[in-house]
Amino acid sequence: MTYRFFGREKWKAGWGRSVCAVMAGCLPLLVFCQSTPQKQVTRQSQVWLSLNTVARLSPRWGILADLHIRRNNFLADPSFYLVRAAANYWIKESMTAAAGYGHLWSAQSDGKGGFVFANENRIYQQFQAGSKKGRVSLLQRLRNEQRWQQKTVNGEKTNDYRFTDRIRYLFSFTYDVFQKKNLPSAVLADEIMFHFGKEVVYNVFDQNRIFLGIRQVINSRLNFDFGYMMVYVQKYSGYQYDLNHTLRLFFYWNIGKRYTNQQATMEKVMDED
């Protein structure tokens, strides 16, 4: 009798430990399922316009300057306005480095049917390299941005700013479909961005931009690209996303002195906010 009692108690103790082990294993999964909100995607239509200027002052030095306007709900509502300028250094004709400053006014809802414009100050550094072989042109750009974004609360601007450091990598592919230079070329580009900072907890991935369109030469100093861009953005919450279907028209204006025929290739920069 003593042996049977001991075996039963031992079995109960083992069963109890097994149940506890299973519950302990399932607890993190239950907590995760309860604490992770369902993914939310907001779809928007946008129009994005910009003028990007390169002014070469000497064989090595020049200035970059650009202006951007982006609208939501096609053209109905503001999204942001951006001005930016930088000093540009030609390492060689196919390779440049730049550093500069930009200011962005980001439209935020005031909760009353209108908008307030939050300020963003940013400093940036970039390295860019391009090449051309036959009908194919390739462009790569690595950019690092230090951003100070003004916070809004209940539709009002505050004196608090969020600091983040953002890294961006752009790869652009251009193919000359036609031999005549006055006919458009096909453009495919992708830029991916990651950011870091004290308040970046759930979204180290910031956004990805894919562009498909054409590039058209107007004259030796002015050209534009036009097409569709999909912008996929992850918000700071981690579960909220924006999927922006964007009609994009960017103009590129080269002013100042010219030093080689290769300069125009490097100055066709796919610059974005």
N, C-alpha and C positions, 0 to 999 in steps of 0.2 A: 504493500500500500504506500509505503514511504517513497518507493521508486517511482510509482505512477504519479504521485502528487508533484514530485520534483520535476518530472518530465513535462507535465502540463504547465507548471509555472515557467519552466525554461522556454517552452513553446510560445507562451503568452508574451514573455519578455522579448523574444526574438521578433514576433509579429509586431509588437509595439515599436521596436526600433525600426523595422522596415517601413511602417506607416509614417513615422517621423521623418525618415530619410526621403520618402517620396514627396511628402508635404514641403520639406525644406528645398527639394529640387524644383518643385513647381512654383514656389512662392515668388521667385524673381520674375518668372514668366507671367504670373497673374498680375503682379505689380506693374510690369511693362505694358501689358494689354490694357490695364485700367488707366495708366497715366499718359499714354501716347494718343493724342487726338488723331482723328481721321484726316488724311491728306485732303487739303482744300486747294483747288486750282481756280484762279480768276482769269478769265480770258478777256483780252482787250484788243481793240483795233487802234493802230497808231499811224501817224505820219511824222517822219523825221527828216528835217532839212538842215543842211550845214554848208558853210563855206570854209575851206581849209587852205591857208595861204603859206607858201614857202618863199622867203625873201633871202637870196644868197648875196652876202655882202663882200665876200672874199673867197679865195679858193678853199678855205677851211671853215669859215664861220658864216652863219646865217641866223635867221629868225623864223620860228614857226608861230602862226597865229590862227585861231579858228573860232568860229561862232556856231552854236548849235541851238535849234529850236525843235522840241518834240511835243506833239499834241496827242491827247487821248480821245477815244471815241471818234476816230478819224481826225477831224479838225475842231470838234466842238469844245473840248476842255484842254487846259494847259497840263503839261507833264513836267517839263523843266526847260530852263534857259541856261546856257553855259558859254562862258568866254574863257579862253586859255591862250597862253603865250609861253614860248620857251626859247632858249638859246640852243642852236643846233650846230654840231661839229662834225665835219666830214672826215672820218678816219681814212677812207678812200672813197672812190665814187660809188661803190656798191655797199658802203657800210657807214652808218652814222650813229652818233650818240647825242642825246638831248636831255635838258633839265629845265623845268619851268613851273609855273603856277597857274591854277585855274580856279574860277569861282562859279558855282552852280546855284541856281535858285530852283528849289524843288517844290512843286505845287502840292499842298496838303489840304484835304477837306477841312473846312471850319465848322462843319456840322449844321450849317445854316443855308446850304446850297451854294456857297461861295468857296474861295480858296485863300489860304495864307501861303506865303513863299518862305520856306525854311532855307537858311543859308548853308552852303557847304564850301569850305576852303580846302584846297588840296595842293600838295607839292608832288611833283612826279619826276621820275628819271626813266629813260628808255634807251634801249639798244635795238637797232634795226639793220637788217641785212637783206639785200635783194640780189636776184640773178635773172638772166634772160638767156635762153638757148632756143634758137629757131623761133617758133611761134609761142613758146611757153615762157611766162614770167612768174617767178616765185618771190614772195615777200614774207619774211618772218620778223616779228617784233616782240620783244620782252619789255614790259613796262611795270614799274613799281610805283605805287601811289600811297602817300600818307594823307588820310582824309579826316577832316573834322566836320561832322554833320550835326547841325542844330536840331535839338529835340523839340517836338510839339506835344502838348498835352491838352486834350479836349478842344482841339482846333485852335490853340493859341501857341505862339512861339515862346520858348523859355530861354534862359541864359545858360542852359546846360548843353554840352556838345559831346557827341560820341566819337572816340578816336578809333580808327581801324587802319591797318596796313593791307593794301590789296595788290595782288600779283596777277598780271594779265599776260596771256600768251596768244598771239595772233598768227595764223597761217593763211596766206592768200594765194590763190592760183588764178592766173589770167591766161586765156588762150585766144590768140588772134585767129578768129574764124576765117576772116577774109584777108587777102594780101593787101588790099587798098587800106591805107591808114585812116581814111575818112569814114570807114564803116566800123560798126561796133565790135568789141571783143567780149567774150564771155568771162564772167568772174564768179568764182566760188571761194568763200572765205569762212573761217570759223575762229572765234575767239572765246577762250574759256578763262574764268576768273575765280580766284580764291582769296578770301580775306581772313585777317587774324586780328584779335584784340580782346580786351578784357570782357566786353559784352558780346563777343561772338562765341556762343555756347553751342548752338544747335545747327549752325549753317556755315561751316568753313567754306563749303561750296557757295559761291555768290551767284553766278549766272553764266549762261552760255549763249552766244550769239552766232547764228548761222545765216549767211547772206548768199543769195543767188540772184545774179542780175547781169547787166551789161555795163561796159565802160565805153564812152563815146568821146572822141577827141573833137573839140570845137576849133582850136587853133594850137599853135606851138606852146602857148602858155596857159590855156584853159581847157579843161575837160571835166567830165562828170561821170558818176556811176548811178544807176537807177535799177531798182529791183525790190525783191521781197526779202525781209529779214525776220527770222523767228528769234525772239528773245525770251529765254526761260530763266526766271529769277526765283531763288529761294529766299523767303523772308527770315527775319531774325527769330521768329517763333519756331522754325524748323519744320512745321507741317503746312505752312501756307506758301503758295507759289503763285507767280504771275506768268501767264503764257501770252506774250504780246505778238500779234500778227502785224508787222510793221511795213509800211510802204516807205522806202528810203530813197532820198535824192540828195547826193553829196556833190558839191562842186569843188574843184581843185585848181587853184590859181597860183602860178609860178611867176614871181616878179623878181626884179633885181638882175644881177649879172649872170651870164652863163659862161661856164668854163669848159665843159665837154658835152658831147652829144649824149653821154650816158646819164647826165644829170636828170633828165626828164623821167627816166625810169624810176629812180629813187624817190623823186618828189611826188609820185602818185601814191600817196599814203592813205590807207584806209583808216582814217582817224575817227574815233567815236568818243562818247562821253566818258 
